[in-house]
Amino acid sequence: MKHLLLISILSALSFCKGEGNEAKDISGGSVYPAERAFLEEAARLYGLGEDCEDRGFTLQAGYYYGQAVVAVASFRYAVNELILIHKKEADDKAEQVRKEAKKKQEKEEQEDWDEWETEDEGGFLTAITKLAEGLEPLAEKADSINKISDTIEDAKEIGSMWNLIAAQSLSSPYPYFFEGILHDYRGEKKEAAECYANALMNPNYPEDPWDFRFLADLSRKELKALSRRLREKEDILRQPFVPTTSFYKRDYRNWDDTYLYSLAIDTLKADTTAVGIAFRHYEAALRANPFEPACFVGCAYLSAKMGFGKQAAYYINEGLLLDPEHKGLNILLEAFNKEGGKP
């Protein structure tokens, strides 16, 4: 987990970073050691969320709940994609068998036809045969184009689904990690290495990661059973979790609140009227690290600039709940009260 810099915050939120509540047991029924260990980590994150929620820290609870949910959702989605890959391989094999049988049948029919063709050498039958031979490569080309188009569309759909999963927790390393596993399985080494690197740069990635190479050895039936188990666990973890309705573009640096609120500052330096865009960066920074008061200051101030007084008050109150002595938040509170909701 990310280390916090302010001593006062460490003291105030020690309950959210320590052992917390007894971890919910969601690893029951696990078949594989890596599966069990991974679910135990998800349960630990969930327990930290419960700990924060018990003490009234809703945003911080969502931070941990989101990580727990996205961890299991990423695992499950990767397993489901492996199931589809197995299905496609089986379908392709069946199609190849069908084509070979058809080719054999056509050869036998051609041999019968050749006996008739000798009576029409150079005539109508010969012309039809040549026309068919000319059309065959075109048909094969059209089929190849369709398959390429389908592959591109599949890739877009997969990419967008990873984006949707990642948007539920900007601080989770697992969407990139499991996306890397899929690329690895397909033999796409460059893409896999990039995803693994993105996951490793995230400080929330474990020091001793789990070995998921066993997934490559599972049958389609075993993968389906694993997916069903993960779905049950994900449903349990989602019960207290409220997904954000704000979609922020996926980036490997989205865990870094400092990077995100620097984008907000740069945006305003370039265009002082781009308050809405800057607010989205600050909001993302707060989601990435709801333990940093500076993120609350930015969200509160820009909310007020946009005329959203209630929203500004919410961020001020939540920030002061986190750190009652924070200078910036108290200045905003004083100005907010003095100006009737317009700091």
N, C-alpha and C positions, 0 to 999 in steps of 0.2 A: 504494500500500500504506500501511497505518497506520504512523505514525512512533512508535517506542518512546521512552519517556521516560528510562529508566535507562541510564546510560552503560555500566555493567557488562554489561547485557544486549546492548546494541548491539555491544560488543566480542566477547562470547561467541558471538553468532549472526550475525556479519557475513557468514559463508558462506551463510546462509540468505536474506540480503537483497541480496546482490550479484549478480554475473553467474552464479555457480554453474556447474553442469555445462553442457556443450554441449546446447542445446535439442533435444529430439526432433523430428524433421521429420515432422509430421502434416499439413502443408498440401499435400503432393503430390496432384495430381489435382484441385485446386481450379479451378473454372471462373470464379468471380467475384472481383474484387479484395477486396471486403469479407469474403467467405468466407475467402480466404487470410489476410488480415491478422488476422482474428478467431482463426483456428486457430493462427497464430503466437503470439498472446498466450496461448492455452491451453497451448501447448507451453512457453512461458516459465515459466508457473506450475508446470507439471509438472516442469520442470528444477530449480526451487527445491525442490520436494518431494524429488526424487532427492538433491539436495545435502544436505538435512537428514537423510534416511535413511542416507546414506553415513556420517554422523558420529554415528549413534545417536539422533537426535532424532525419535522415531517420531510423537509427537503433532504436532510442527511439520510433519513431512512430510505427515501426513494433512490438515493445514490447507490446504496448497498443492495436494495431489492432489485434495481435495474441490472446491476452487475451479475447477480445470481441468475436472474431470468435469462439474460442475454448469453451467459455461459452455456446453459443447458439448451437454449434455442439454437445456438450456433452448432453445438454438437449434433442435435437432432436433425437440423437442416442438412448438414454434411452427410449424415447417415442416409437421409432420404435421397440425396443426390446420388450416392453410391448405389442405392437400390435401383434407381432409374438407369444408371450406367449398366448394371447387371442385366436389366430388362432389355436395353438396347442391344447389348452383346448377344443375348439369346435370340432376339428378333432378327438381328443381322445374320446369325448362323442359320436360322430357319429359312430366311430369305435366300441365302446362298444354296442351301439344299434344294429349295424349290426351283431356283434358276438352273441348277445342274440337271435336275429331273426334266425340266422343260427343254433344255438344250439337247438332252439325250433323245427325248421324244421327237423334237424337230429334226434331229439327224436321221432318225429312223424314217420319218415321213419324207425327208428329202431323198433318201435312197429309193423309196417307192416312186417318188415323183420323177426321178432321173430316167426311169424306164419310159415314161411318157414323153419326156422332154426331147428325146432323140427323134421323135416323129415331127417335131416342130422347131428344129434347130434354126436359129436366126429369125424366128417368127415372133408371134405375140407373147408366148410363154416366156421366151428369153428376155423380152423387153420388160415384162412385169418383174422378173427375178432381179434384173439390174436395178430397177427402180427401188425395190425393197432393200437391196444391198446399200443403195445410196441413202435411204432414209434412216437406216439403222444407226449409223454414227450420230445423226442429228438427234435421234431419240435418246441415245445414251448421254449426249451433251446436255440436253434439256433436263434429264434426270439428275445429272451431277450439279447443275446450276440450282435446282430446287433443293438438293441436299445441302449445298453450301449456304443457301439462303436460310434454311431451317436451322443450321448450326449457328449462324450469326444471331438469329432471333433467340435461340436457346441461351446463347452467351449473354445477350442483353438482359433476358429475364432473370438469369442467375445473378448477374451483377446487381440488378435493382433489388433483388430479395436480400442480398447481403447488406445493401445500403439501408434497407428498412429495418433489418435486425440491429445493425450498428447504431442507428438513430435512437434506439431505446436506451442506450447507455454509451455516452461518448467516451467514457473512461475504460471500457472493457477491451482487452486485447484479443478476445476469443473469436470475433468475426474474422479478423485477419488470419488468426492461427488455423482455424478449421477450413477457411478458404484455401489456405496454403496446402493443407492435407489433400484437398480435392485436386488441385493442380498437380501435386506430387503423384497422385494415383493415375492421372491421365498422362504422366510423363512430361508435363509442361514445367521443366525444371527452373527456367528463368522466372516465370510467374510465381512458382512456389517459393523460390528464394526471396523474392520481393515481399510476398505476404508474410513469410516467417520473420524477415527483418523488421517489418512494420510492427509485428506483434512483440518482438524482442525489445524494441525501443520503448515500449510502454512499461512504466515502472510497476504496473499492476500484474504484469506477467510473472509467474512464479519462478523462483530461482531453480527449483528442481521440477521441470515440466514432466508431464506424463507421456508415456510411450504409446502412441495410438497406431503403431504399425500393424497391430493385430487386425485392424479393420480390413486391410487388404486381403486377409485370408478367410474372411467370413463369407458364407454363402448368402444368397439372396434371402433365404428363409431366416437365417440367423440375424441378418441386418434388419429385417422386418420386426423381429421380436425385440431387438434392441431399440428400434424407433418407438415401438409401443411403450416400452418401459420409460423412455425419456419423455414421451408425451405426458405420461401420468405425473412424472416429477415436475415437469414444466407447469402443468396445470396447478399443482400445489403451490409452487413459488409465485405464480401470477395472482393469486388470490388477493394479497394486500397491495399489489403493484399497480399504479396508475400510469400507463405509458404517456409520455409527452405528446402533445399534438403539434409541437414545433419540429419541423424537419430541418436539420442542419447538414450541409454537404459533408459527406464522409471524407476524412483525411487522417493520415496516420498520426498527425500531431494533435488531434482533437482531445486527447487526455490532458494536454498541457494548458492550464488556465492562463498562464502568463503569456503564452503565444496567442491565445484567443483574444484576451483583452488588449494586447498590443495591436491586433488587427483593428479593434474598435477605435483605438487612439489614432492609428494611421489613417483610418477612414475619415475621421473628423478633421484631421490636419489637412487632408486633401480637399475636403468639402464639408464646411461647417453645417450645411443643411442636410447632410446624409445621416440624420439622427436615427431613423428607423433601421438602417443597415448596421450602424454602430451598435444599436441596442441588441440586435440579433447576435452579434459577436460577444457582447457582454453576457447575454442570457446563456449562450453556449458555454462560456467560461464558468458561469455559476453552476451549470449542470455538471461540468467536468470536475469541479472542486467546490462543493458547497460549504467548505470549511474556511474559505478565504473571504474576510470581510470586504476587501477591495472590490470583489465581484458584486456584492450587494450594493456598495456605494455607486458603482457604475450603472447598475440596473435601475436603482431608485432615481438617480439624477436624470437619466435619459427618459425614464417614464414620465417624470414631471415635465421635462422639456416638451414631450409630445402631448401633454395635457391630460395624462392618465393619473389623476391624483390618488385614487384608491390603490392602484398598482404600485405607485411610488411608496405609499404608506406601508404596503405589505412588505416590500423589500427592506425598508428601514426597520420595521419591527422585527422581521426575521433575522436581519443582521445584528441587531442589538440583543436579541435573544442569544445569539452565538457569542457575541463579545460586547457586553454592556458599556465598556469603557472606551470603545473605539472612537477616536477623535473625529474622523470623517463622517461617520454615521450620526454622531451627536450633533455635529454642525448642521447636517441635513435636517435632522429632527427639529432643531431650534428654528431653522429657516422655514421649515414646513409649517410649524405651528404659528409662527409669526405672520406668514403670508397666507394663511388659510388654505394650506394644501398645495402651495406653489413654491418649492424651495429654489 
